[in-house]
């Protein structure tokens, strides 16, 4: 005799997913910070600590997750490699945390910055 052990459902807010994704992004080599989707005066504004989730858009597409990331990278790094690393890291982190497939991770490079090496 089999029993249905489902006693409810779990919902994870897009903001919680965005927090997981932004942590993964910021751990990637070549990333200076996160930016908003909209550019003010054509300039990418790096978000402050605690607001990184604003640089992430999360959508649910037919039971899968689609994530758009708005990133500022280090000037002089190979952008394609940094973006691929971000995609893989975010996909892995979100799928590991949620146990739900990530259909796509889109990286939008909002700007290039020379980091301060003091």
N, C-alpha and C positions, 0 to 999 in steps of 0.2 A: 504494500500500500504506500503510495507516494503522497507526500504532503507538500502543499505550496507554502514555502517559507517566506514569501513576500509579505511583509507587514506594513509596507509603506513605500514611499519613493524618496529619492535623494535629488535635490535640486542644487546646482552650483551656479551662483550668479555670474554673469559675464564679468563683473568687476573682480571677482575672486580668480577667474581664469586669467584675466588681464594681469593680475598681480603675479601669478605663476609665470606667465609668459615674459613679463618685464624683468623679473629676476633672472630668467634664463638668458635674455638678451644682454643684460648688463654684465654677465659673466663671460661674454664672448670677447675674444681678442679683437681689437680695432674699433670697439664701440666706445664713443665718447659720452653718449647719453641718448635719451629719448626726446622726441619732439611731438607737438600736436600735428594733426592731419592738415590743418590749415596753416599756411605761412603768412605771417604778418609782414607786410612790406617786402615780401620775397625773401625774408630772412628766417631761418629756422631758430626757434627759441628753445634752448635746452630746458627741460622740465626739472623742477626742484625735487629733491628726495621726498618721497611720500606722494608724489603726483605722477609717478611714472606710468601708472595704469592709464592715464589720459593719452599716452602715446600708443595705445593698443585698442583695436576694434575687434570685437568677438561677435561672430554670427553662428547660428545653428542652421546647417543645410542638410536636410533629410537625415537627421540623426547623427550627423558628423559636425565637427567644429571647423570653422574657417576663421583664420586670424590674420589681421592686417597690422603690421608693425611700422611705426614711423620713427626712424633712427637717424642719429648723427654719428658719422664715423670719423676716425682719425685720418687726417690728410696724409697721403703717401702710402696708405695700405691698399692692397688689391681689393677693390670694392666687391667684385664677384665672389672672391673667396670668403670675405667677411660675411656677405649676405648668405651664402650657402651654409656657413657655420651657424649663423643665427637660425636659419630654417630648421636645420637638423636638431639643434639644441632645444628650440622651443617645442618642436614636434615631440621629441623624446620626453621632455619635462612635463608637458601637459598630458600626454597619453599615460605616462607613469603615475601621475597624481590622480587622474580622473578615471582611468581604465576605459576611456572612450576614444575612438579614432579621430585623429585630426586629418581632415580632408585636404586642407591647404594652408600654407603659411606664406603670406605675401610680405616682402620687405620693401618698404618705400624709403629710399635714402633721401632725407630732407636737407642734408647739408654735410659739409666737410669742415672739420676744425683741426687746428693745430693745438694739441694739448699742452698745458703748462707743465714743464718738467723742471721743477724748482729743486 
